[in-house]
Amino acid sequence: MKKLLTFLFFSLPYFATCQEVIECGSGEDVAQLTITSASKNAIAQMQNPEPLVFNIYFHLVKGDNGNWIPSPSDPNCCFNTNEPSIMQAVAFLNISYNPYNIYFKFLGWDEIHSDNYTALGTEYQALDNEYGRPDAIDVYVVDHFTNFGSFPPGAYVPSNPAYSTSIFFQHYGFSDAHYTNTTMLHEVGHVLNLKHVFENYNNANAERVTRDTNNPVYNADTHGDLVEDTPAQPKNPYATGNVDCAEPFDMTATNYYNEPYEDIIAGNFMSYTVNCNRHLSEGQIARIRESVQSNPDHYGPLMNTLASLYQPWEVTPIAGDHIVSVEEIPENTAMLKVCRNLLLRHRFQTGFNYQFPDCSWPDTIASTPYVIPVVKMETFDFPVIIQQISNEATEIVKVNCTRGVICAEEPIVGGVLISTQVLGSMNITVEELTKIQASDPSLFETLMSEYYYILKKMTETGVVKERYFYKP
């Protein structure tokens, strides 16, 4: 049994008491694409690069009943993975990658209800084949990984190149914003063809410490993470074993060849220590760009334009304040059909400082990166500014709702019945009607004959429908 609920209209180490340790799945080495290394020459060629915009989409994978399974370690833990936690992750992702001219366009999220995938073992590809979007980086939040246990590792990028554009999270970790944010930076880096900065640190493929290209043992361009300007380093460089930036590095640590490490910089996205100084190196950025340029079939379908960031990720028809018509419903006397002017609610993604210079309150005028901007009162095209890109309004949101109406059935909550035998007479009777009386389909039959009536029916929103009639 499976159900898919789509919402068109998602923070990082595990708990706050943990020390921001990012743990990937054991098989998450990124697929080897055409590019093999990011050289110093490549870095020099990456001056003033074109912006890269990647689509991203989220899937919350729950059971058939639409619920998460309680954590074995804490049954009361972590059930708040929802749209706000998704949008927080999108915000942090953009805030962190935007300085490198890399952006992420949020396309939306859905819920998948299927017991087949709540406890994810080897079903990664089956899940992605069934629900993945070919035009986006897919992020799946599943109940837990059976092959890694219920605790971290909390995220996984499969190494199979057929589906290495997808990321898998355990919801136990994803519901913790701090953990999700830093882990998202790391796993997206893998999708963009970056390796761990400590890659192969403990085997014969280890990166040598020297950065002197004339040294006979220099191998930074062919070993380790294949990026020359990231220093060789261990999985955890801290002397205490913690990952707190206030802790000292272990100055006695050596690589596979017993060479002492040098010049380690904390906070690289592709390390397991991202507590502070979060960054990518120039070589890593060059590797991303070379990978995208060299593998258009792989990355091309995931990419979008800078202009797409100015457009809302969700546009929903909503009713305005002007009532166009009110009609009784013969087959349902407990409801009134109320038609109002049509408006469109535009919701923009997180991660940017948006400004809407031609809009006015109650619409959003400006927003910060962690706030979802909403514009819903505009009936004409309006310009948008994204401060991270330009201080000028370079894109317009098209609005086409001015002549439309939107109708809904509203329940009747009461009414008034006014009656008189003679038109114009001051001798009138006013009777308050309850919800049951105003909705009674046999009301007309119970009225006295040879009287004039005014019947007013009121809905819960205050809309009134008046009807004038004479009962012979």
Buried (B, 14 or more C-beta within 10 A) or exposed (E): EEEEEEBEEBBBBBBEEBBBBBBBBEEBBBBEBEBEBBBEEBBEEBEEBEEBBBBBBBBBBBBEEEEBBBBEEEEEBBEEBBBBBBBBBBBBBBBBBBEBBBBBBBBBBBBBBBBBBBBBEEBBBEBBEBBBBEBBBBBBBBBBBBBBEBBBBBBBBBBEEEBBBBBBBBBBBBBBBBBBBBBBBBBBBBBBBBBBBBBBBEEEEBBBBBBEEEEEEBBBBEBBBBBBBBBBBBEBBBEEEBBEBEBEBBEEBEBBEEBEBEEBBBBBBBBBBBBEEBBBBBBBBBBBBBBBEBBEEBBEEBBBEBEBBBBBBBBEEEBBEEBBEBEBEEEBBBBBBBBBBBBBBBBBBBBBBBBBEBBEEEBBBBBEBBBBBBBBBBBEEBBBBBEBBEEEBBBBBEBEBEEBBBBEEBEBBBBBBBBBEEEEEEEEEEEEBEBEBBBBEEBEEEEEEEBBBBBBBBBEBEBEBEEEEEEE
